[in-house]
Amino acid sequence: EAGVEPEAEGADVELEAEEPDGVPEAVIGVGSQRPFAIRDFPIGKVVEKLKVLENEENTTLRKKLAGKEVLLDLTRMERDRAERRLSESIQWNKG
């Protein structure tokens, strides 16, 4: 049924999973859903979905990065405090 698009996402539609020459098409299976061939979806919808997934990944990575940046800042502050205490101790011992 080439050229027929599912009516809605998750629609119960049987889709062909092989090319006419018998070479298998790239097939994606998710959980208990039936596998579907990538060619069964319009390219615009595929690109749109990829953008959404990429944006979600970027958001997750930004959150992780923000946490690491806070940890890095705290570590630098602690190092600076330790260097100051060491410097003060050296000055006190000299004098």
C-alpha positions in Angstrom: 0.0 0.0 0.0 2.7 2.5 -1.0 1.5 6.1 -0.9 -1.2 5.5 1.8 -0.5 7.4 5.0 -1.8 6.4 8.4 -4.7 8.5 9.4 -3.4 9.3 12.9 -0.3 8.5 14.9 -0.7 5.1 16.4 -3.4 4.1 13.9 -3.8 0.3 13.5 -2.6 0.1 9.9 -0.8 -2.8 8.3 2.2 -1.5 6.4 4.4 -3.2 3.9 8.0 -3.8 5.2 9.8 -4.8 2.0 10.9 -3.1 -1.2 9.3 -4.4 -4.4 12.6 -6.1 -5.4 12.6 -8.1 -2.2 15.3 -6.1 -0.4 14.1 -5.3 3.1 13.3 -1.7 3.9 14.7 -0.1 7.0 12.2 -1.1 9.7 11.7 0.4 13.1 9.8 -1.4 15.9 8.8 0.3 19.2 7.7 -1.8 22.1 4.5 -3.8 21.3 3.7 -1.7 18.2 3.9 -3.2 14.8 7.1 -2.4 12.8 6.8 0.2 10.1 8.9 1.2 7.2 10.4 4.6 7.2 9.2 5.2 3.6 5.6 5.0 4.9 5.7 8.5 6.4 6.0 11.8 4.6 9.5 13.3 4.9 8.1 16.5 6.4 6.7 14.6 9.4 9.9 12.6 9.8 12.0 15.8 9.8 9.6 17.5 12.3 9.8 14.5 14.6 13.6 14.5 14.4 13.7 18.2 15.3 11.4 17.5 18.4 13.6 14.6 19.5 16.8 16.7 19.0 15.3 19.6 21.0 14.4 17.3 23.8 17.9 15.8 23.8 19.4 19.3 23.8 17.2 20.4 26.7 18.3 17.3 28.7 22.0 17.9 27.9 21.7 21.6 28.8 20.3 20.6 32.2 23.1 18.2 32.8 25.6 20.7 31.7 24.2 23.4 34.0 24.6 21.0 36.9 28.2 20.3 36.0 28.9 24.0 35.7 27.6 24.6 39.2 29.8 21.8 40.5 32.8 23.3 38.7 32.1 26.7 40.1 31.8 25.3 43.7 35.1 23.4 43.2 36.9 26.5 42.0 35.6 28.5 45.0 36.8 25.8 47.4 40.2 25.7 45.6 40.5 29.5 45.9 39.6 29.4 49.6 42.2 26.7 50.2 44.9 28.7 48.3 44.0 31.8 50.4 44.3 29.9 53.7 47.6 28.4 52.6 49.0 31.9 51.6 47.8 33.3 54.9 49.4 30.5 56.8 52.7 31.0 55.0 52.6 34.7 55.7 51.8 34.1 59.4 54.6 31.6 59.8 57.1 34.0 58.2 56.2 36.8 60.5 
